[in-house]
Every structure is written in structure tokens, then in C-alpha cells.
Amino acid sequence: MKIIRNRWIPFKGFSAVNILGVIFVRKDLPTEYLSNPDWLETIVRHERIHTRQMVELLVIPFYLLYIIEWLVRLAIYCDADRAYRTITFEQEAYAHQDDPEYRHRRKPYAFLHYWRF
């Protein structure tokens, strides 16, 4: 995966974001993150899971569902971080970001297992 480091994407408070299969990482992250290969591998695994989700949903529906779910959860929890962490797509990615073999055994639409309100 292509990794681009810059100071604008993602927003402050986030380390990385996947846009159409390209990972954007904040340039102003502490050096111990950017120089740590384990951290970078974890980020890449997390974002690869999102790429699979995007492909399964044909990209645009993925982003629409992601934003809608975040807005609904924000209204429910009144807490942006909690809303983000409870997004179905994020739950799958966080649950398996430390497993290097997950992408090989992941079943299509695996994120549906995490869907709940």
C-alpha cells in the first residue's frame, strides 16, 4: 500500500486514514511512531481491512455508510471518539489489526458480524 505523510490528512487526533487504498499518515506524529516498523505494520493491516471493506461495498457506498453510521452513533453517544470506535468497519479493523494472517482467512462482508446498535 502507498503511504503518504503530510500535515493535513488525516485531521488532528487521527494517525492515519485510508482514502481509496492510499494511506495518509500525519507528518507531525511523534518520531517513535513513524520510525517503529511494528506500528507501521499494524496501521497497514488496519487500513488493508478497510480496503477490503471498500471493495466489497464498491467504494462510494462504503464511505456513505461510514459517515452515516458515525453521525448516528454521534447522536446516540454525544461523544465523537466513542462514535468513531463503535463504527462497524472500525470494530472489525481494530479487532484484527494485530493478526498478520487475518486478511488471508477473512470472509467477505466480515464487518457485518460487528453490526449492532
Secondary structure per residue as TSV (DSSP state, phi and psi in degrees):
chain	resnum	aa	ss	phi	psi
A	1	M	-	360.0	143.7
A	2	K	E	-77.9	133.3
A	3	I	E	-118.7	126.0
A	4	I	E	-118.2	125.8
A	5	R	E	-100.6	129.0
A	6	N	E	-155.9	175.7
A	7	R	S	-101.8	-0.8
A	8	W	S	-107.5	-34.7
A	9	I	S	-120.2	127.2
A	10	P	S	-80.9	178.7
A	11	F	-	-61.2	155.4
A	12	K	T	-54.0	143.0
A	13	G	T	99.1	-14.6
A	14	F	-	-117.2	145.5
A	15	S	S	-87.6	-40.7
A	16	A	E	-151.3	157.2
A	17	V	E	-146.5	146.6
A	18	N	E	-104.6	117.1
A	19	I	E	-119.7	108.7
A	20	L	T	54.7	39.0
A	21	G	T	86.1	2.3
A	22	V	E	-108.1	130.1
A	23	I	E	-92.9	124.3
A	24	F	E	-104.0	125.9
A	25	V	E	-119.8	137.7
A	26	R	E	-64.6	133.0
A	27	K	T	-72.8	-27.0
A	28	D	T	-89.6	16.3
A	29	L	S	-67.9	151.6
A	30	P	-	-56.7	144.6
A	31	T	H	-56.5	-32.7
A	32	E	H	-63.3	-25.2
A	33	Y	H	-76.8	-54.2
A	34	L	H	-65.3	-27.4
A	35	S	T	-96.4	3.0
A	36	N	-	-96.7	108.7
A	37	P	H	-62.5	-30.6
A	38	D	H	-65.6	-42.8
A	39	W	H	-62.3	-45.4
A	40	L	H	-63.7	-39.8
A	41	E	H	-63.3	-40.2
A	42	T	H	-63.3	-45.1
A	43	I	H	-60.7	-44.7
A	44	V	H	-62.8	-43.7
A	45	R	H	-61.3	-44.6
A	46	H	H	-58.5	-48.1
A	47	E	H	-72.7	-28.9
A	48	R	H	-64.3	-36.0
A	49	I	H	-61.9	-43.9
A	50	H	H	-62.5	-37.5
A	51	T	H	-62.6	-41.7
A	52	R	H	-62.6	-41.6
A	53	Q	H	-61.1	-42.7
A	54	M	H	-60.0	-46.9
A	55	V	H	-62.3	-42.6
A	56	E	H	-61.7	-34.1
A	57	L	T	-101.8	9.9
A	58	L	T	63.6	39.4
A	59	V	S	64.6	-72.0
A	60	I	H	-60.7	-45.8
A	61	P	H	-59.7	-32.6
A	62	F	H	-58.9	-51.6
A	63	Y	H	-65.2	-39.2
A	64	L	H	-63.2	-48.5
A	65	L	H	-62.1	-40.1
A	66	Y	H	-59.0	-50.0
A	67	I	H	-66.9	-43.8
A	68	I	H	-61.9	-45.3
A	69	E	H	-63.2	-39.8
A	70	W	H	-63.3	-42.7
A	71	L	H	-63.9	-42.5
A	72	V	H	-63.5	-45.7
A	73	R	H	-68.6	-32.4
A	74	L	H	-63.1	-41.6
A	75	A	H	-65.1	-36.4
A	76	I	H	-72.2	-48.3
A	77	Y	H	-95.0	-19.6
A	78	C	S	53.4	36.3
A	79	D	-	-149.1	110.5
A	80	A	H	-61.5	-40.9
A	81	D	H	-66.9	-43.7
A	82	R	H	-65.3	-39.3
A	83	A	H	-60.6	-44.6
A	84	Y	H	-62.1	-48.8
A	85	R	H	-69.4	-17.7
A	86	T	T	-100.2	4.1
A	87	I	S	-62.8	134.6
A	88	T	H	-50.5	-47.3
A	89	F	H	-63.4	-39.1
A	90	E	H	-69.8	-37.0
A	91	Q	H	-60.6	-44.5
A	92	E	H	-63.3	-46.6
A	93	A	H	-62.5	-45.0
A	94	Y	H	-67.3	-36.8
A	95	A	H	-64.6	-27.2
A	96	H	H	-122.8	8.5
A	97	Q	T	-66.9	-19.7
A	98	D	T	-95.8	3.9
A	99	D	-	-106.8	102.5
A	100	P	T	-63.6	-20.7
A	101	E	T	-94.9	-6.6
A	102	Y	H	-57.2	-42.9
A	103	R	H	-62.6	-23.6
A	104	H	H	-80.4	-28.0
A	105	R	H	-109.7	-0.9
A	106	R	-	-62.8	132.5
A	107	K	-	-87.5	150.2
A	108	P	T	-56.6	142.6
A	109	Y	T	59.6	31.7
A	110	A	G	-60.8	-24.2
A	111	F	G	-62.5	-23.3
A	112	L	G	-62.3	-25.6
A	113	H	G	-60.3	-25.4
A	114	Y	G	-97.2	0.2
A	115	W	-	-73.5	117.0
A	116	R	-	-164.9	150.5
A	117	F	-	-126.8	360.0
